[in-house]
Amino acid sequence: MSSLDIHAGATETPAPPDFRWPGGRRIAVFFRVSFEWWSDGKWPGIGPMGNPLKPGVPDLNAVGWAEYGHRRGIHRILDVLGRQQVKATINVSGIMAERHPEIVRRIADEGHEIVAHSYTMDMIPCYLSEEEERANIVRTTELIERASGVRPRGWISPRSTPGLRSPRLLAEAGYEWHGDTLNDDLPYLVDFGDRSIVAFPNNTEVNDLPLYMRHGNAPKVMLEIFEHWLDCARHRETGPVRMDPAIHTHVFGRSPGLFVYEDIIKAAKAADDVWIGTRSVAVDHFKRAIGR
């Protein structure tokens, strides 16, 4: 155990050896979308130009690039998900629920799972005091619930980066799962004694930000990786497999990235051995499997 273990002092219950996803499927695919924004005067650290401006100079190129997410990207993505009849797990910044409640309501009304994603992308738990982190959880939760009519069950921090106390505070706030770790393929229960929370690790193998923005790959590389991974999951692995194709509304909410994402959805739907669903449905299934 690392001295920086976010679950230090807790007991863990892993998935049973014979664990399968809903419907008895061995392979699960979770389509994930991030609908994000930053505090006033802040902007994405990654932008289309690559070269940063001098410190203190507003990067209006990066700001405009990010604005596409709520002006066009989220709507285009929801149209694709609706056309393909797929329910996604959608990370929502609290500020988006505050400033664009009609969009967040649409996400909920169309049956997608809304996951709390901090108030803004620059409010990362590891930067916050305990008091600030508690306030951030309360504020984000209340804004999302007010806009959507549904209290979020899961939390994923910006960068999937928690603070050391984050899982305990989320459990105390009533969250059922978090996605703030990359340390496993499967969910596992974290029990703090009087409270518990499911850790549902993320993966970044099929994600538009690292593949496309950070490393400059063509959008179609995401489809190639997904199809190869799916083939290997069938023929080289024997245990349960979880795949997390993830996009951001301001990145692959655009053409041609969104066309590639739709092709990934089509590939998953064409596979009769794959379960497609949301994380909270999978968490309920996992908890039944371990008798909780």
Backbone hydrogen bonds, N-H to C=O, Kabsch-Sander energy under -0.5 kcal/mol:
donor,donor_aa,acceptor,acceptor_aa,energy
5,D,2,S,-1.5
8,A,5,D,-1.6
10,A,7,H,-2.1
11,T,191,D,-2.2
13,T,189,L,-2.3
15,A,187,P,-0.5
19,F,16,P,-2.1
21,W,25,R,-2.9
24,G,21,W,-1.5
25,R,21,W,-0.5
25,R,22,P,-1.0
27,I,273,D,-0.9
28,A,241,V,-2.4
29,V,275,W,-2.7
30,F,243,M,-2.8
31,F,29,V,-0.6
32,R,30,F,-0.6
32,R,245,P,-2.4
33,V,89,T,-2.0
34,S,247,I,-1.9
35,F,33,V,-0.5
35,F,91,N,-3.3
36,E,34,S,-0.6
42,K,39,S,-2.4
51,N,49,M,-1.6
57,V,54,K,-1.8
60,L,58,P,-1.3
63,V,59,D,-2.1
64,G,60,L,-2.4
65,W,61,N,-2.1
66,A,62,A,-2.1
67,E,63,V,-2.1
68,Y,64,G,-0.9
68,Y,65,W,-0.6
69,G,66,A,-1.8
70,H,67,E,-0.8
71,R,67,E,-2.0
72,R,68,Y,-2.5
73,G,68,Y,-3.3
74,I,69,G,-2.8
76,R,72,R,-2.3
77,I,73,G,-2.6
78,L,74,I,-2.5
79,D,75,H,-2.0
80,V,76,R,-1.9
81,L,77,I,-2.7
82,G,78,L,-2.4
83,R,79,D,-2.5
84,Q,80,V,-2.4
85,Q,81,L,-0.7
85,Q,82,G,-0.6
86,V,81,L,-2.2
89,T,31,F,-2.8
90,I,88,A,-0.6
90,I,113,E,-3.5
91,N,33,V,-3.0
91,N,89,T,-0.6
92,V,115,V,-2.9
93,S,35,F,-2.1
94,G,118,S,-2.7
95,I,119,Y,-2.5
96,M,93,S,-1.1
97,A,93,S,-1.3
98,E,94,G,-1.8
99,R,95,I,-2.5
100,H,96,M,-2.5
103,I,100,H,-1.0
104,V,100,H,-1.7
105,R,101,P,-2.6
106,R,102,E,-1.6
107,I,103,I,-2.3
108,A,104,V,-2.1
109,D,105,R,-3.1
110,E,106,R,-1.9
111,G,108,A,-2.0
112,H,107,I,-1.8
113,E,88,A,-2.4
115,V,90,I,-2.8
115,V,113,E,-0.6
116,A,154,G,-2.2
117,H,92,V,-1.8
117,H,118,S,-0.5
121,M,37,W,-2.4
123,M,120,T,-1.3
124,I,122,D,-1.3
126,C,161,T,-0.5
127,Y,124,I,-2.6
128,L,125,P,-1.8
133,E,129,S,-2.7
134,R,130,E,-2.5
135,A,131,E,-2.2
136,N,132,E,-2.2
137,I,133,E,-2.3
138,V,134,R,-2.4
139,R,135,A,-2.8
140,T,136,N,-2.5
141,T,137,I,-2.4
142,E,138,V,-2.5
143,L,139,R,-2.2
144,I,140,T,-2.2
145,E,141,T,-2.4
146,R,142,E,-2.4
147,A,143,L,-2.1
148,S,144,I,-2.7
149,G,145,E,-2.4
155,W,177,W,-1.4
156,I,116,A,-2.7
160,S,157,S,-2.6
161,T,158,P,-1.7
166,S,163,G,-1.2
169,L,165,R,-2.1
170,L,166,S,-2.7
171,A,167,P,-2.4
172,E,168,R,-2.5
173,A,169,L,-1.6
174,G,171,A,-1.4
175,Y,170,L,-2.6
176,E,153,R,-2.2
177,W,153,R,-1.4
178,H,198,V,-2.3
179,G,155,W,-2.2
181,T,179,G,-0.6
188,Y,199,A,-1.9
189,L,13,T,-2.8
190,V,197,I,-2.8
191,D,11,T,-3.2
191,D,189,L,-0.5
192,F,190,V,-0.6
192,F,195,R,-3.4
194,D,192,F,-0.9
197,I,190,V,-2.4
198,V,176,E,-2.5
199,A,188,Y,-3.0
199,A,197,I,-0.5
200,F,178,H,-3.1
200,F,198,V,-0.6
202,N,181,T,-2.4
207,N,204,T,-0.5
208,D,246,A,-1.8
211,L,207,N,-1.9
212,Y,208,D,-2.0
213,M,208,D,-1.6
214,R,209,L,-2.7
215,H,210,P,-1.1
216,G,212,Y,-0.9
217,N,211,L,-2.2
221,V,218,A,-2.1
222,M,219,P,-1.7
223,L,219,P,-0.6
224,E,220,K,-2.2
225,I,221,V,-2.7
226,F,222,M,-2.4
227,E,223,L,-2.8
228,H,224,E,-2.2
229,W,225,I,-2.8
230,L,226,F,-2.7
231,D,227,E,-2.0
232,C,228,H,-2.5
233,A,229,W,-2.7
234,R,230,L,-1.5
235,H,231,D,-1.9
236,R,232,C,-2.9
237,E,232,C,-0.9
241,V,26,R,-2.7
243,M,28,A,-2.6
246,A,206,V,-2.8
247,I,32,R,-2.0
249,T,34,S,-2.5
251,V,248,H,-1.6
252,F,248,H,-0.9
253,G,248,H,-0.7
254,R,251,V,-1.1
258,L,254,R,-2.9
260,V,256,P,-1.8
261,Y,257,G,-2.2
262,E,258,L,-2.3
263,D,259,F,-1.8
264,I,260,V,-2.0
265,I,261,Y,-2.3
266,K,262,E,-2.4
267,A,263,D,-2.2
268,A,264,I,-2.3
269,K,265,I,-2.6
270,A,266,K,-1.9
271,A,268,A,-1.1
272,D,270,A,-0.7
274,V,271,A,-1.3
275,W,27,I,-2.7
277,G,29,V,-1.5
282,A,278,T,-1.8
283,V,279,R,-2.7
284,D,280,S,-2.3
285,H,281,V,-1.9
286,F,282,A,-2.9
287,K,283,V,-2.7
288,R,284,D,-1.8
289,A,285,H,-1.9
290,I,286,F,-1.3
291,G,288,R,-1.1
292,R,287,K,-3.4
